[in-house]
Amino acid sequence: MKYDYQETTKDLLKRIDIHSKFGSRNIDQWMLEILPLQKGQKILDVGCGAGKQCFSYYDHLNGEADILGVDVNQELLDEAKAENQRRNANIQFKELDFNKPFDLPENTYDLLSCCFAIYYAEDIPFTIREMHRVLKPGGVLFTSGPMPENKQLFYDIIREATQQPIPPMPGSSRYASEIYSTIKNTFSKTELHIFENPLTFETVEPFIEYTRASLSEDRRLWKSFFQDKEDFNRIMTQIEETATRRLEKDGKLVMTKVVGGILATK
């Protein structure tokens, strides 16, 4: 089998789609249950991508909120804007690099979310201080990211297939430690919530598609594993063979997503 080696923003959307199709729990519903969302709020979503969280907030509040989504990726922002137009919604989207001072006024937002993105920040304390600055007094920051226990089956299969150590992941290696401690030191109150979502694959194809998308999207993290298309195909073939043996032995593949959600009050 040949595997698509093209680096594309579609990889992220493919992983999100697989989460929804094969998971037993809905992370968006979990977020809505723990977030202090209220009509009339000013909401900022940092690292909004194609707008998934913005649209979730908009639907939950029946459009009665002032929502701004920001991201550094123009391709994803274009997708968000197109979906916003299709829905005839009034969400605003703009470009923002969270490694630089936010071009936003201080003490402005009731809620700021940053879902599965903050661990890519170059300077975690700087980015968190900027988030703190633009929140109103009493405003809430919500971030989500992988915990160290996240998707162990995924890493176990890759390790077995390649006989190579897994490189440090910026999410699971930074989220529960550096990021959580920085937020605790910056905000007046913090809470850590845990979300677990087992993804069950009864055939090998969706697991391989998830793996392909993960390695392609985060290729800079996996550069010790492959350098070009030929390397990528070789690694993916090894992973597919190992995953197939696991599936034949166990009857299914269960990869559990373990996500932390930090709620912090200014």
N, C-alpha and C positions, 0 to 999 in steps of 0.2 A: 504494500500500500504506500502511496505517496501522501505526504502531509503538507498542508499549506504553510509555507515558511514566511509568507508576507506579513510584515508587522503592520497591524491595523487596529484602529479603535474598535473594530467589530469584535476583537478578542474579549474585551471587557464585557460587551453586551452578550456575547455567547456564554460567558461564565455566569452572568446574572440569570440568563434564560435557563441554564442547567440547574441552578439553585432552585428556581421556581418549579421546574418540572419534576425534579427527583427528590427534593427535600420534603420533610414531613412537617416542617414549621415555616411560618412566613415571617421573615425578619422585619418587613415593613410594618406588619401588624404589631410586632413586639415593640418597635420604636414608637409607634403611635400610642401604645399603652403607657409607656414610661415618660414620654415627652410632655412638658407642660404647655401644650398647644391651646391657644385661645383665639377666638375671632378678634380681629382688630389689631393683632400683633404685627410688629415689623420683624421679619425673619430673614436671616442671611444664611445661605448654604454655600460653604467654601469648598472648592473642589467638586462642583456640582455635576461635572461630566455632561451627560446628555439630559440631565434634569430630572432623573428618577425621583429623588427625594422631594424636590420642589413640587412636582406634580402630585406626589403623595400628600404633602401638606395642603396643597391647594384643594384637592378633592375632599380631604378630611374636614376642612374648614369651610367648605362650600364656596370657595373663592373669596371669603371675607378676611383677607390678610394681605399685607404688603410684603411680597416675597421677592427677594433678589438672589439669583444664582450666579456664582462667579467661578471661573476656571481658567487655566492657562492654555488649554487645548482648544484652538479655534474650531477644529473639525467637530468636536463634541458639542461645543457651543452652538454651532450651526444646526446640529441635529436637535438640540433643545429648543432653539428658536423656531424651527420648522414645526415641531410638535406643539409648541405653544400657539402658533398660528392655526394649526389644524384644530386645536381644542377651542380656539377663540378665547383663550385665557389672557390674563393681564399680568403674568409673571415677567419680571425683567431679568435679562441675562447680560453679563458683561465680562470682559477679560480681566483677570486679576492673577498675578503671580504671588503666592503666599510667602515666597522667599524675599519679597520686597515690601516696603511700607505700604499698607493698604490705602488706596486712594478713596477713603471713606471717612466720614466724620466720627469723632469719638462720642460715646454715650448715646448711641442711636438705636441699637437693636435689642429687642426683647429676648430673642432666641437666635443663637448661632450654632449651626450644625456643620460638622466636617466628617463625612462618613467614608471610611476606608481610603483616606488620603493623607492624613496628617503625618504619618510615619515616613512620607517621602520628603518632608521639609528638610532643608539643609541645616537650619539652625532652629531646633525645636523651641528653646526658650524665647527666641525672637518672634516666631510665628504665634506662639501662645500669648505673648504680651500684646501683639497686634489684635488678636481675637478679644482679649480682655479689654483693650482700649475702646473698641467700637461697640461693646455691649453697654447697655444702660446699667446703672447701679441696680442690683437685684436681678439683672438679666442672667440667662442660663446658656452655658456652652454644653453642647452634646457632641462627643466624638465616638466613633466606633472603629474597632480594629481587631485583628486576630490575636488571640491569646497563645501562649507557648504550646498549648495542647492542640492547636488547630490542625485539622485534616492530616492526622498522623498516617493514615493509610496511603495517602498521596506520596508522602515523603518516604515511607517504608518501601513502596513499590519502586520508586525511582532509585533509591539506595541499593536495593537488591538487584535491579536490572543493570545498573551501571558500575556497581562496586566502587562508587565514588562518594565522598562525604557531601552532605547537603550544604550549600553555601548559606551564610547567615541571611535570614529574611528580614528586611527592614521593619515589617509589621510585627511579627511574633517576637522578634528579638528586641524591639524598642517599645512596643505599646504598653505592656504591663509594667515596665520598669521606668525607663527614662521619661516617657511621655506622661504616664500617670503621676510620677513624682513631681514633675514640673508643673502640672496642672494643680496638684495639691498645694504646692508652694506659692501659686499665683492667685488662686481663688479662695474665697472665704469658706466654702463648703463643697465637698466632693462626695460622690457616691459611685460605686462600681457595680454594674449589673452584668450578668452573664447570660448569653444566649447560646443554646446548643441546638444544632440542626443536622440530624443524620441524613445524608444523601445516599439512597439505596439504588445501586445499579444491578439489574438482573442480566444485562448484556454488557460486553466490554466496550462497545462503541461510544456511548456517552462519556464514560470515564476517560477514554482516550481523547475525545474531543475536548473535554475539560482540560486535560493535561497539555494537549497541543496549544490551546489558547493561553494557558498559564505560562508555559515556557516561552511562547512567542511574544506575549505582551510584556513579560518581565525578562526579556532576553539578556539585558545587561547584568542581571543577577546570576544568570546561568552561563556566563561566558566561559567558565572552565569546562563546561560540558560540550559546547558546540560553538564553532566559529562561522560555519557557512551552511548552506542548504544541505549539502551531503552529510555533514556531521549531524544536523538536525534530524534528517531522515533515519540515520543509523540509530541515534539515541531513541527516537520514537518507536522504531521497530523493536528494540530491546525492551522498552517499557510495555509495549503491547503484548509481547510474548510472556513477560512476567505477570502482567495483569490477567491474561487469559488463563495461566496456570492457577493463579489465586482463585479466579472465578470458578474454574472447574472443581477445585478442591472444596471451596466453601459454599458454592451455589449462588453467591451474590457478593458484591463489593459494597461495603458500607464505609463511607468517608464522612466523618462527623466534623462539621464546621463548629468551632468554638470561638465565639466573638465576645469581646468585652465592650460595654457601653459606659462611658464616663459622663456623668451629669455633674456640672460644676456651676456654682452660683457666685456671681461677682459681688 
